[in-house]
């Protein structure tokens, strides 16, 4: 019999998560409430355990997606019409689209060909009179060169908001992403991320004013959370709308998943790293480039394992992925760069020649399964399918 199809990604949901969700359902409070608050507090404690921040100095705002968190962070920093925000072309559209939500413009720049992260030199060259902020992306779970990016931002009086969707629990310079010297970092808990709440995200900042603004804008611009109003012991129905806000709150049902997933974040990282190490060893000598490793003293979150086919590969990237699917192995591409997407291409008149490193990476990159529910036999199936596709 043929082996069942091995999908590109699957979340690991166990009895702990199920019990926490059931407890939430039985509690009678299923929207944003006590578990969302607890998740925020425990997330701050998780980051603080890395030793580079105090939990009470980290303001964590739970939201219904990382996209929402990025939008809230940039809005709180005052980004608006006439402003420009620099980010990488080698990302999902959410990183850039939040800038357009605010009426500002995006300036896309190329990547470092070794790390596939935002190239600091390209950032500095792109800074103009309208530039207000930089949004680096920690691609695949490998931290960007934050020391260089923060230094550039400080020289030019710019804000930095990290797109940390891939980066739990990644570290940079020995400090966990989320505790670095940026204005904010935003994590994703989408179904295929390193921990999941189904849909969800977390905005983290040391800036108390930014956090206050994000909390107000997270729920319609109300100056009081519904949880605070509905659980008060005295009449507290009154609230005020102080801004035209959004509907970005995380439910307690989702937070219940996050509470249990967070406890497993390091175990999950270790399991993904073990798979990455098996892949690295098995693919040695094949006509491909394995993903860059984290520098000494830093941690790679291993959200993605993205290989790049070498010039000597006997098949092109698309045909390679087709061979994997024919062998029952799911694969994906991260990413179709923004400069190739019709909206961004046409709005800013972008050409592939402006982004040679991202373009080359896109044409040769394929992401392989790397998730905690993979058994040893599953990993070996992937290895066998890759070797067959490149050696046949």
Secondary structure, DSSP 8 states (H G I E B T S, - for coil): -----B-S------HHHHHHHHHHHHHT--SSSHHHHHHHHHHHHHHHTTSSS-GGG-EEEEES-HHHHHHHHHHHTT--TT-EEEEESSS-THHHHHHHHTT-EEEEE-B-TTT-SB-HHHHHHH--TTEEEEE-B-GGG----HHHHHHHHHHTT-EEEEE-TT-TT-EETTEETTSSSSSEEEEE-BTTSSS--BS-EEEEES-HHHHHHHHHHHBTTBSS-HHHHHT-SS------B-S---B-B--HHHHHHHHHHHHTHHHHHHHHHHHHHHHHHHHTTSSEE------TT-----S-EEEEE-TT-SS-HHHHHHHHHHTTB-EE-S---GGGSHHHHHHHT--GGGGHHHHHHHHHEEEE---TT--HHHHHHHHHHHHHHHH-
